[in-house]
Amino acid sequence: MLDDKDEVYREIAFDIAKARAAFDKEIEDHLEELAYEDGFEDGEESGIQKVISSMRSNGLSIEEISRVTNISIDEIMEIVKDC
């Protein structure tokens, strides 16, 4: 049979385990959110690069692409040179 002190220790250990599980879940959720945001940003950047490449290969000038996309000429030149 457990005495009062052992029962208190067991309850504390249980509370600590619950708090740890909640903390781990919060961290996991945060990491998933960060991974999603990174993936979204990578996908968005990749899509922009594809659109600019396509516009350029269809004969639009850097200036026209800049005007249509609101992306600076320098940024467009950087994207085009990587393609």
C-alpha positions in Angstrom: 0.0 0.0 0.0 1.3 3.5 -0.8 1.7 5.9 1.9 0.8 9.6 1.6 4.2 10.7 0.5 4.4 8.0 -2.3 0.9 9.1 -3.5 2.0 12.7 -3.7 5.1 11.7 -5.6 3.0 9.6 -8.0 0.6 12.5 -8.6 3.5 14.9 -9.2 5.1 12.5 -11.6 1.8 12.2 -13.4 1.3 16.0 -13.6 4.8 16.4 -14.9 4.2 13.7 -17.6 1.0 15.5 -18.7 2.7 18.8 -18.8 5.6 17.3 -20.8 3.1 15.7 -23.3 1.3 19.1 -23.7 4.6 20.9 -24.2 5.8 18.3 -26.8 2.5 18.6 -28.7 2.9 22.4 -28.7 6.4 22.2 -30.0 5.4 19.6 -32.7 2.5 21.8 -33.8 4.9 24.8 -34.0 7.4 22.9 -36.1 4.7 21.7 -38.4 3.6 25.3 -38.9 7.1 26.4 -39.6 7.6 23.6 -42.1 4.4 24.5 -43.9 5.4 28.1 -44.1 8.8 27.2 -45.4 7.2 24.9 -48.0 4.7 27.5 -49.0 7.4 30.2 -49.4 9.6 27.8 -51.4 6.6 26.9 -53.6 5.6 30.5 -54.1 9.2 31.4 -55.1 9.4 28.5 -57.5 6.1 29.5 -59.1 7.2 33.1 -59.5 10.5 31.9 -61.1 8.5 29.7 -63.5 6.1 32.5 -64.5 9.0 34.9 -65.1 10.9 32.3 -67.1 7.8 31.6 -69.2 7.2 35.3 -69.8 10.8 35.8 -70.8 10.8 32.8 -73.1 7.6 34.2 -74.7 9.4 37.3 -75.7 8.6 39.8 -72.9 11.4 42.2 -72.0 12.7 42.5 -68.5 11.1 45.9 -68.2 7.7 44.5 -69.3 7.9 41.6 -66.9 8.8 44.1 -64.1 5.9 46.3 -65.0 3.4 43.4 -65.0 4.7 41.6 -61.9 5.8 44.6 -59.8 9.1 42.9 -59.2 12.2 45.0 -59.6 14.3 44.7 -62.7 17.3 43.6 -60.6 15.3 40.7 -59.1 14.0 39.6 -62.5 17.5 39.7 -63.9 18.7 37.5 -61.0 15.8 35.0 -61.6 16.4 35.0 -65.4 20.1 34.4 -65.1 19.4 31.3 -62.8 17.1 29.8 -65.5 
